[in-house]
Amino acid sequence: KAPTRKSPIAPPGARSVAHLRQHSTACQLCISACPNDVLRPSAELDSFMQPVVGYERGYCRPECTECSSICPDGAIHPITAAEKSSTSIGYAVVDADSCLSVSMGESCGNCARHCPAGAISMIEVTRNGKKRTMPYVNGYCIGCGACENLCPVRPLSAIHVEGREIHTTL
């Protein structure tokens, strides 16, 4: 299930959601080229059929630049894998009450293990008088969604990505 995001996520190379919405012709080429099933058509009226990012079926692998290489209208600019890996399109937010490590005391840490940017570490916290570990997200999060996609908590992941208004370079 997709989380309710306060800020939508634009694919790497789009620079911002505003740029994507202004320049996208909703041609669907980036959506059909996405090998990780991250891009899908929007159902919102202000961006109908334009690409939106969601991590329910996959995550935006740092080495993949398919959407940026196929965009014919400049909505998503061409980027290299190195540029993509150093661009933050969003940031992960932890819901400690849903996290297995915090709420149940289970040894999980899936988000930290699978983060390609090394942006998540497990830190020790005390909750209800018990020592637990909890994901901590540092400033190197690129917003790829690996943590959200691979979190075992369902129907909503215990960690989700919020989009950046304007993409930043790390």
DACOR-V39309 format. One record per pair of residues at least 6 apart in sequence whose ideal C-beta (glycine too) atoms are under 7 Angstrom apart, sorted by the first residue. I is the first residue (numbers start at 1). GAP is how many residues later the second one is. Records with the same first field share a line. If there is no record, write none. Layout:
# DACOR-V39309
I: GAP / GAP
This chain:
# DACOR-V39309
1: 55 / 154 / 155
2: 52 / 54
3: 153 / 157
5: 157 / 158
6: 156
7: 155 / 156 / 158
8: 9 / 44 / 155
9: 44 / 80 / 81 / 134 / 152 / 154
10: 6 / 7 / 10 / 43 / 79 / 153
11: 19 / 28 / 40 / 42 / 56 / 65
12: 48 / 56 / 67 / 72 / 75 / 77
13: 54 / 55 / 63 / 64 / 65 / 66
14: 6 / 61 / 62
15: 62 / 151 / 152
16: 149 / 150 / 151
17: 146
20: 30 / 55
21: 26 / 29
23: 50 / 51 / 52
24: 26 / 27 / 49 / 51
25: 48
26: 22 / 23 / 24
27: 45 / 46
28: 13
29: 41 / 42 / 43
30: 9 / 21 / 37 / 40 / 41 / 46
31: 8 / 9 / 10 / 20
33: 33 / 34 / 37
34: 32 / 33
35: 29 / 31
36: 22 / 23 / 24 / 25 / 28
37: 20 / 21
38: 15 / 16 / 17 / 20 / 21 / 22 / 107
39: 12 / 14 / 28
40: 12 / 14
41: 8 / 10
42: 6 / 7 / 8 / 10
55: 90 / 93 / 94 / 106
58: 91
59: 85 / 86 / 87 / 90
60: 84 / 85
62: 19 / 22 / 23 / 54 / 82
63: 18
65: 14 / 15 / 16 / 19
67: 9
68: 8 / 9 / 10 / 11
69: 9
85: 57
86: 83 / 84
87: 55 / 80 / 82
88: 53 / 54 / 55 / 76 / 79 / 80 / 82
89: 53 / 54 / 74 / 75 / 78
90: 53 / 71 / 72 / 73 / 74
91: 46 / 50 / 52 / 70 / 71 / 73
92: 28 / 45 / 49 / 55 / 67 / 69
93: 66 / 67 / 69
94: 41 / 43 / 64 / 65
95: 63 / 64
96: 6 / 38
97: 6
98: 55 / 60
99: 35 / 36 / 59
100: 6 / 8 / 52 / 53 / 58
101: 6 / 7 / 8 / 21 / 31 / 32 / 33
102: 23 / 25 / 30 / 32
105: 25 / 27
108: 44
109: 13 / 24
110: 40 / 41 / 42
111: 9 / 24 / 36 / 39 / 40 / 48
112: 8 / 9 / 10 / 23
114: 32 / 33 / 36
115: 31 / 32
116: 28 / 30
117: 23 / 24 / 25
118: 22
119: 18 / 19 / 21 / 22
120: 15 / 16 / 17 / 27
121: 15
122: 11 / 12 / 13
123: 10 / 11 / 13
124: 7 / 9
125: 7 / 9
135: 24
140: 30
143: 18 / 21
145: 16
147: 12
148: 9 / 11 / 12 / 13
151: 6 / 7 / 8
